[in-house]
């Protein structure tokens, strides 16, 4: 019984460590993606740039859908998906 309990505890810690590592990985991926237009363009899977200004860009993704990428507080987001301005 003691061996089973120790094994379960080890498995639980392993799962927790994997979840923490995944969370840290996602944090850095998202941080990089939002940092520049080019990084966010690649993150969203854009295949064709249709229009770009200093504050926004419009691109086409592989499915053919057109998306707008906007700059909010020096970070890039999908239009309507960024932080609230007020």
KOLGULUM-401669 format. One record per atom (N, C-alpha, C, O, CB): residue in one letter; x, z, y. Coordinates in steps of 0.1 Angstrom, whole numbers, plus 5000, padded with zeros to 4 digits. Atoms other than C-alpha are relative to their C-alpha. Glycine has a CB too. Layout:
aXZY ...
// end
This chain:
x500850004988 x500050005000 x500950005013 x500549935022 x499150125000 x499149994989 x502850095024 x500749865003 x500949825014 x501150104998 x499450134998 x504549755018 x499149905006 x499549825015 x500549954986 x501050094994 x501349565026 x499850035015 x499749945023 x498650024992 x500249974986 x500949755058 x501249965009 x501049915020 x499850165002 x498850054993 x504549685069 x500049855001 x500449805012 x501250054993 x500050145000 x504149325060 x498949955011 x499249865018 x499649944986 x501050044990 x500949295081 x500550035014 x500249955023 x498750084997 x499549974987 x502649465110 x501049905004 x501149855016 x500650145000 x499050104997 x505549225108 x499449865003 x499849795013 x501049984988 x500750134997 x503148925107 x499350015013 x499449915021 x499049974988 x500649984987 x501249065137 x501049985011 x500749925021 x499350135000 x499050014989 x504449095157 x500549865001 x500849815012 x501250094997 x499550145000 x505548745147 x498949915007 x499349835015 x500249954985 x501150074993 x502148605158 x500050035015 x499949935023 x498650034994 x500049964986 x502348795190 x501249935007 x501149885018 x500150155002 x498850064994 x505948665197 x499849855002 x500249805012 x501250034991 x500250154999 x504848305190 x499049985012 x499249885019 x499449954987 x501050024989 x501848345214 x500750025014 x500449955023 x498850104998 x499349974988 x504048495241 x501049885003 x501049845015 x500850134999 x499150114998 x506648215236 x499249885005 x499749805014 x500849974988 x500850114996 x503947955239 x499550015014 x499449915022 x498849984990 x500549974987 x502548115270 x501149975011 x500849925021 x499550145002 x498950034991 x505948105287 x500349865001 x500649805012 x501350084995 x499750155000 x506547745276 x498949935009 x499349845017 x499949954986 x501050064992 x503147645291 x500150035015 x499949945023 x498650054995 x499849964986 x503847835323 x501149905007 x500949855018 x500550145001 x498950094994 x507147635329 x499649855000 x500049785009 x501350024992 x500550145000 x505547305319 x499149975011 x499249875019 x499349974986 x500950024989 x502747345343 x500750025014 x500349955023 x498850104999 x499349984988 x505047475370 x500849875004 x500849835016 x501050124999 x499250124997 x507247165367 x499049885003 x499249815012 x500849964988 x501050104998 x504146935365 x499550005014 x499349895020 x498950014990 x500649994986 x502747055398 x501049995011 x500649985023 x499250135001 x499049994990 x506047045416 x500249875008 x500549875020 x501350044994 x499950134993 x506246665424 x499049914996 x498349924985 x501449954997 x500950105004 x504046365424 x500449934987 x499549914978 x499849905011 x499550075012 x506146195398 x499850084987 x499450034977 x501549965001 x500249915011 x506046495375 x498550014996 x498250014984 x500650145002 x501449995003 x502246525378 x499549874995 x498649874986 x499250055013 x500350135004 x501846155374 x500349984985 x499449944977 x500749895008 x499650005014 x503646175341 x499250104991 x498850074980 x501550034998 x500849905007 x501846495331 x498649964997 x498149994986 x500050135008 x501450045002 x498446335335 x500049874992 x498949834988 x499449975014 x500050125009 x499546025315 x499749875007 x499149785001 x499150024989 x500350124992 x499245775343 x500949884995 x502149904992 x500350025015 x499350115004 x500345425333 x500249895011 x501049805010 x499449934988 x500050094989 x499745235366 x499750075013 x498750135014 x499149884997 x500249944986 x500145345402 x499249905008 x499649785010 x501350045007 x500950094992 x497345195423 x500250015015 x500149925023 x498650024996 x499849974986 x497945365456 x500750135002 x500550224994 x498650005008 x499349874998 x500145635470 x500350025015 x500849935022 x501350014992 x499749964987 x500445815503 x500850134999 x501250184988 x498850025010 x499349875000 x502246135513 x499250114995 x499750214989 x500450045015 x500849895005 x499246345504 x499149984988 x498550074983 x499050045012 x500850025012 x497546175475 x500549874993 x501349794999 x498549985003 x499750125007 x497945905449 x498949974991 x498150064986 x501350014992 x501150045010 x495545705427 x500749924989 x501549834992 x498949915007 x499450075011 x496545595393 x499049974988 x497950034988 x501250084995 x500950035011 x495145455361 x500750064987 x501950054986 x499949854998 x499549955013 x495545635327 x499849904989 x499149804991 x499350144997 x500050095012 x495945475293 x498549964996 x498349854991 x500750064988 x501450035004 x492145495287 x499349905010 x498249855007 x499250134999 x500650084990 x491545285318 x499350075012 x499050015022 x499049904994 x500649914989 x490145575339 x500950005012 x502150015010 x499650144994 x499249984987 x491245595375 x499950145004 x498850195005 x499549905011 x500049864995 x492245935388 x500750015013 x501649935016 x500650104989 x499349974987 x493246075422 x500750134998 x500250234994 x498950005011 x499149885000 x496146315425 x500250045014 x500649955023 x501349974992 x499949964987 x496146525456 x501150115002 x501350194993 x498750055005 x499049904997 x498746745473 x499350125008 x498650095018 x501149945009 x500649884994 x497547105481 x501150105001 x501650144990 x498750044992 x499049904998 x499947355495 x501349974993 x501950054986 x499550144995 x498850055005 x502947145485 x500149994985 x501249994979 x501250085005 x500050025014 x501847115449 x498949894997 x498049875005 x499650144992 x500950115004 x500046835431 x499050034989 x499350104980 x500949884995 x501249975009 x496646855414 x499149884998 x499249785006 x499250125005 x501050105002 x493946635400 x498950035011 x498650155013 x499450014986 x500949984989 x491446585428 x498850084995 x498250054985 x499549865005 x501149915003 x488846865427 x500450114990 x499650194986 x498949924994 x499649915010 x490947065403 x501050115005 x501550194998 x500649934988 x498949914994 x493347245427 x499450135004 x498250165003 x500649935011 x500549874994 x493047595443 x499149985011 x499149875018 x501250095004 x500950004989 x490347665468 x500850005013 x501850085014 x499050115000 x499250004987 x491547595504 x499650115009 x500350155018 x499749875007 x500449894991 x489547875519 x499650124992 x499250224997 x498849965009 
// end
